[in-house]
Structures are given as C-alpha cells and as structure tokens.
C-alpha cells in the first residue's frame, strides 16, 4: 500500500481539527460542511480506511512513527559521525 507523505497527513489532520473547531463556533454553513466532508474523505483515502476515527488514528500513528524514526536516525547519524571522528584512523587520514 502506498503511504502518504507525513507532511500531507500533518496538513490534513490540522485542517480537519481547524474545521471542527470552526464548526463548533459557528452555525454549520453549507460551505463549511462541504469542506469538512472533503477533508474527512481525503483522510480516509490517504490512510486506506473507511471511517474518520480509523483515519485519524492511522494518520496520527504514522506521524508518531515518522517522528520517532526521524529522531532515531538523527541520533544514530550523530553518534556514527562522532565515532568516526574519534577513531585514530580518521585522525591520521586527515
């Protein structure tokens, strides 16, 4: 299955939450309802789910996994660079 880019998921979740907030503050105008329906549909399609609660859970899980993977790879890369710089071979090769 194709996975949506985390930036796309982040934007869709933020748009959904923003529209939900707006729909609670104002009378649900037809345009607002249409935009809320559109973002709900898009979230479901991009996450491969059929229900909003599943789509939001899948999007948030993917975003959390991506954030964890990014932190892990950054830490691993920094540790590897430090280890290479600290080896005697690296000092003599310079």
C-alpha positions in Angstrom: 0.0 0.0 0.0 1.2 3.5 -0.8 1.8 5.7 2.2 1.0 9.4 2.2 3.9 11.7 3.0 3.9 12.8 6.6 3.6 16.5 5.6 0.4 15.7 3.7 -1.0 13.8 6.7 0.0 16.5 9.1 -1.7 19.1 7.0 -4.9 17.0 6.6 -5.2 16.4 10.4 -4.6 20.1 11.1 -7.2 21.1 8.5 -9.7 18.6 10.0 -9.1 19.9 13.5 -9.4 23.5 12.4 -12.7 22.9 10.6 -14.1 21.0 13.6 -13.2 24.0 15.8 -14.9 26.4 13.3 -18.0 24.2 13.0 -18.4 24.3 16.8 -18.1 28.1 17.0 -20.4 28.9 14.1 -23.6 27.6 12.7 -22.6 24.8 10.3 -22.8 26.7 6.9 -23.1 24.5 3.8 -19.6 25.5 2.6 -18.1 24.6 6.0 -19.9 21.2 6.0 -18.7 20.5 2.4 -15.1 21.3 3.4 -15.3 19.1 6.5 -16.8 16.3 4.4 -14.0 16.8 1.8 -11.1 16.6 4.4 -12.8 13.6 6.0 -13.0 11.8 2.7 -9.4 12.7 1.9 -8.1 11.5 5.2 -9.9 8.2 4.7 -8.5 7.7 1.2 -4.9 8.7 2.2 -4.9 6.3 5.1 -6.8 3.4 3.4 -9.6 3.4 5.9 -13.4 3.9 5.7 -14.2 5.7 8.9 -13.0 9.0 10.2 -11.9 7.7 13.7 -9.8 5.0 12.0 -8.3 7.6 9.5 -7.3 9.9 12.3 -5.8 7.1 14.3 -3.9 5.8 11.3 -2.6 9.3 10.4 -1.5 10.1 14.0 0.2 6.7 14.3 2.1 7.3 11.0 3.1 10.8 12.1 4.3 9.4 15.5 6.2 6.6 13.8 7.8 9.1 11.4 8.8 11.5 14.2 10.3 8.6 16.2 12.2 7.3 13.1 13.5 10.8 12.4 14.8 11.3 15.9 16.4 7.8 15.9 18.1 8.3 12.5 19.4 11.8 13.6 20.8 10.4 16.8 22.3 7.4 15.0 23.9 9.6 12.4 25.3 11.9 15.0 26.7 9.0 17.0 28.3 7.5 13.9 29.9 10.8 13.0 31.2 11.2 16.5 32.6 7.6 16.5 34.3 8.1 13.1 35.9 11.4 14.2 37.1 9.8 17.4 38.9 6.9 15.7 42.7 7.1 15.3 42.4 6.2 11.5 40.2 9.3 11.0 42.8 11.5 12.7 45.7 10.2 10.6 43.7 10.3 7.3 43.1 14.0 7.7 
